[in-house]
Amino acid sequence: MKTTFLLSTLFLLLTASFTRKERISTPIEKPPQNLNISFLLDLSDRIDPKKNPNPTMQYYQRDVLYMKSIVQAFLNHVKQKKIFKLNDQLQVFFDPAPKSPQINQLSQQLKVSFDKNSSKKSIITTEQIFATVPIKIYQSAIRDRHYVGSDIWGFFKNSVTDYCIKDQHRNILIIITDGYMYHRNNQFKKNGKSTYITPALIREQKLNTPDFQSVIKRKNLGFIAPINNVGNLEVVVLGINPSPNNPFEGDVIKQYWGDWFKSMGIKNYYLKTAELPSDLDPVLQKIILADKP
């Protein structure tokens, strides 16, 4: 009788142990993240194929294909989610707003959102819109030739928090620019730092030698931080295109941008040069579809 009792007790203990181990080892399914992706497009004369030609592929054509890669990754994310869990947005911004009525009208089509009421047809429609509308915007800007620069610094100061950050979302801002920052309405300096960077400024500060980093540190050079504590924003800069006259120009530009993001509390950022879209596509897919907390 005693032996039977001991065997029964041992069996119960082993069963409980295995059950507990199975329960512990069962992975907890992580809820799908909500994406909030914003584009900030630089429609300055950098896109002009006459002023800045590239025989391999014009820069405005690269921009359009960069956008296509991002949008495809976004839509792949949407397709993987259950309909009732959809809460994802995609939008395009300019700063300043283009004066062209056609561009403004076209850009309205580039603000899309998906929620539990969205249909599969809306996904197809979004693919079609982003396959045709961005190229029309660039062609219109090039045809008008009213280049007023891109106020990226002003966008961060006045708009990024309101336009690009949503609660309970993974917020990603895609900036497509050549890396130089300049706008005629935002040009000032403070304690060595500035709101802009141009080839002339780089030459003026003698940032054309291997020790450019020590020069930046000694002179306290860089961008002025217009805001702080935006750690819930990720930024991807695409299309950096430094002047070939200075072998360190690209490194200087990336140093400025990287230091700027850190000063604003942005931890996750990516700085990419104007590579061929086919080469950059898998990189962008990986960034957008990364499983961030």
C-alpha positions in Angstrom: 0.0 0.0 0.0 2.8 2.3 1.0 4.7 1.5 -2.3 1.6 2.2 -4.3 1.2 5.6 -2.6 4.8 6.5 -3.3 4.5 5.6 -6.9 1.4 7.6 -7.3 3.0 10.6 -5.7 6.1 10.3 -7.9 3.9 10.1 -11.1 2.0 13.2 -10.1 5.2 15.1 -9.4 6.7 14.1 -12.8 3.5 15.0 -14.6 3.3 18.4 -13.0 7.0 19.0 -13.8 6.6 18.2 -17.5 3.4 20.3 -17.7 5.2 23.3 -16.1 8.1 22.9 -18.5 5.8 22.8 -21.5 4.0 25.8 -20.2 7.2 27.8 -19.7 8.6 26.9 -23.1 5.5 27.9 -25.0 6.4 31.2 -26.8 4.2 34.1 -26.2 2.9 35.6 -29.5 4.0 39.2 -29.8 1.2 41.5 -31.1 2.0 42.9 -34.6 3.3 46.5 -34.5 1.5 49.4 -36.0 3.5 51.3 -38.6 3.3 55.0 -39.1 5.6 55.9 -42.1 6.2 59.4 -43.3 8.1 60.7 -46.3 9.8 64.1 -46.4 10.8 64.8 -50.0 13.5 67.3 -50.9 12.3 68.9 -54.2 15.2 71.3 -54.5 17.3 71.6 -57.7 19.2 68.4 -56.7 16.6 66.5 -58.7 17.2 68.6 -61.9 18.6 66.2 -64.5 20.2 69.2 -66.3 22.0 70.6 -63.3 22.8 67.3 -61.7 22.8 64.6 -64.4 23.5 61.0 -63.7 23.8 58.8 -66.9 23.2 55.6 -65.0 19.9 56.7 -63.4 18.7 60.2 -62.7 18.3 61.1 -59.1 14.6 61.8 -59.2 14.1 58.3 -60.7 16.1 56.8 -57.8 13.9 58.7 -55.3 10.8 57.2 -56.9 12.1 53.7 -56.7 13.3 54.2 -53.1 9.7 55.2 -52.3 8.5 52.1 -54.1 10.7 49.8 -51.9 9.4 51.4 -48.7 5.8 51.3 -49.8 6.1 47.6 -50.8 7.6 46.8 -47.4 4.8 48.7 -45.7 2.1 46.9 -47.7 3.7 43.5 -47.0 3.5 44.4 -43.3 -0.2 45.2 -43.8 -1.0 42.0 -45.7 0.5 39.9 -42.8 -1.8 41.4 -40.2 -5.3 40.3 -39.4 -7.9 42.9 -40.7 -9.2 43.7 -37.2 -5.7 44.5 -36.0 -4.9 47.0 -38.8 -3.9 50.5 -37.6 -1.2 51.6 -40.0 -0.5 54.9 -41.9 1.6 56.2 -44.7 1.9 59.9 -45.7 4.1 62.2 -47.8 5.2 65.7 -46.8 7.1 68.7 -48.3 8.5 71.7 -46.6 7.8 74.3 -47.7 4.6 73.2 -49.4 5.0 73.4 -53.2 3.3 76.3 -54.9 2.2 74.1 -57.8 -1.5 73.2 -57.5 -0.9 70.0 -59.4 1.7 68.8 -56.9 -0.5 69.6 -54.0 -3.4 67.8 -55.6 -1.3 64.8 -56.4 0.2 64.6 -52.9 -3.2 64.3 -51.3 -3.4 60.9 -52.8 -0.3 59.8 -51.0 -1.9 59.9 -47.5 -3.3 56.5 -46.8 -4.3 54.6 -43.7 -5.5 51.1 -43.0 -7.9 50.0 -40.2 -10.4 47.3 -39.4 -12.7 48.7 -42.1 -10.1 48.5 -44.9 -10.6 46.2 -47.8 -8.2 44.2 -49.8 -9.0 46.4 -52.7 -7.6 49.4 -50.8 -4.2 47.6 -50.7 -4.2 47.2 -54.5 -5.3 50.8 -54.9 -2.4 52.0 -52.8 0.1 50.0 -54.8 -1.3 51.6 -58.0 -1.2 55.1 -56.6 2.4 54.9 -55.4 3.4 53.3 -58.8 2.2 56.4 -60.7 1.8 59.5 -58.6 5.3 60.1 -57.2 6.9 60.2 -60.7 4.2 62.7 -61.7 5.2 64.9 -58.7 8.9 64.9 -59.6 8.2 65.5 -63.3 6.0 68.4 -62.4 8.6 70.0 -60.1 11.3 69.5 -62.8 9.1 71.0 -65.5 8.2 74.1 -63.4 11.8 74.6 -62.2 10.6 76.7 -59.2 13.1 75.2 -56.8 12.9 76.8 -53.4 15.0 74.3 -51.4 13.8 72.0 -48.7 13.5 73.3 -45.1 14.3 70.0 -43.4 15.6 71.8 -40.2 12.3 73.8 -40.1 10.3 70.7 -40.5 11.9 69.1 -37.5 11.4 72.3 -35.5 7.7 73.0 -36.4 6.1 69.8 -37.7 7.8 66.5 -37.0 6.2 65.9 -33.6 2.7 66.7 -34.8 2.9 65.1 -38.2 5.1 62.0 -37.8 4.7 60.7 -34.3 1.6 58.7 -33.2 1.1 56.8 -29.9 1.3 53.0 -30.0 3.0 53.0 -33.4 6.5 52.4 -34.7 7.1 55.9 -36.2 9.5 56.0 -39.2 10.4 59.2 -41.1 12.0 58.7 -44.5 13.9 61.8 -45.7 15.0 61.7 -49.3 17.6 64.3 -49.9 21.2 64.7 -51.1 22.4 65.3 -47.5 23.0 69.1 -47.8 20.6 71.1 -45.7 19.7 74.6 -46.8 16.7 76.9 -47.0 16.8 80.6 -47.5 14.4 81.3 -44.6 16.4 79.3 -42.1 20.0 80.3 -42.1 21.7 81.1 -38.8 24.5 80.0 -36.5 24.8 79.6 -32.8 28.0 78.7 -30.9 29.5 77.1 -33.9 26.5 75.1 -34.9 24.2 76.0 -37.7 20.8 75.2 -39.4 22.4 74.3 -42.7 25.3 72.5 -44.4 26.5 73.3 -47.9 29.6 72.6 -49.9 30.6 76.2 -49.2 30.3 75.8 -45.5 32.3 72.6 -45.6 35.1 74.4 -47.5 34.9 77.4 -45.2 35.3 75.3 -42.1 38.2 73.4 -43.8 36.5 70.0 -43.4 38.4 68.5 -46.3 41.2 66.7 -44.5 41.5 63.3 -42.8 41.2 65.0 -39.4 37.8 66.5 -40.1 36.4 64.9 -36.9 38.8 66.7 -34.7 38.0 70.0 -36.5 34.3 69.4 -35.9 34.9 68.7 -32.2 37.2 71.7 -31.7 34.9 74.2 -33.4 31.7 72.6 -32.0 30.4 72.3 -35.5 27.1 70.6 -36.4 23.4 71.2 -36.7 21.5 73.1 -34.0 19.0 70.8 -32.3 15.5 72.4 -32.8 13.7 69.8 -30.5 14.7 67.2 -27.9 13.5 63.8 -26.7 12.1 62.4 -29.9 13.3 58.9 -29.1 10.1 57.3 -30.4 11.0 58.3 -33.9 13.2 56.4 -36.3 14.8 58.2 -39.3 16.0 56.9 -42.6 18.0 59.4 -44.8 18.2 58.2 -48.5 20.0 59.7 -51.4 23.1 61.3 -49.8 25.1 62.6 -52.7 28.3 64.4 -51.6 30.4 66.6 -53.9 33.2 64.6 -55.6 35.6 67.5 -55.1 36.2 66.5 -51.4 36.9 62.9 -50.6 35.7 63.4 -47.0 32.5 65.3 -47.9 30.3 62.3 -47.5 31.8 61.5 -44.1 31.3 65.1 -43.0 27.7 65.1 -44.0 27.0 61.8 -42.2 28.8 63.1 -39.1 26.6 66.2 -39.1 23.3 64.2 -39.5 24.3 61.5 -37.0 25.3 64.0 -34.3 22.1 65.9 -35.0 19.9 62.9 -34.5 21.7 61.9 -31.3 21.3 65.5 -29.9 17.5 65.1 -30.5 17.4 61.8 -28.7 16.8 59.7 -31.9 18.5 56.4 -31.4 17.6 54.5 -34.5 18.7 56.2 -37.7 20.1 55.1 -41.0 22.2 57.2 -43.5 22.3 55.9 -47.0 24.0 57.3 -50.1 22.4 57.6 -53.5 22.9 54.0 -54.4 21.1 52.2 -57.1 17.5 51.3 -55.9 18.0 47.6 -56.8 21.0 47.4 -54.5 19.2 49.3 -51.7 15.9 47.5 -51.9 16.7 44.5 -49.6 18.3 46.9 -47.1 15.1 49.0 -47.0 12.9 46.0 -46.8 14.9 44.8 -43.8 14.7 48.1 -42.0 10.9 48.5 -42.4 10.0 45.0 -41.6 12.4 44.8 -38.6 10.7 43.6 -35.4 11.2 46.7 -33.3 9.8 46.9 -29.7 
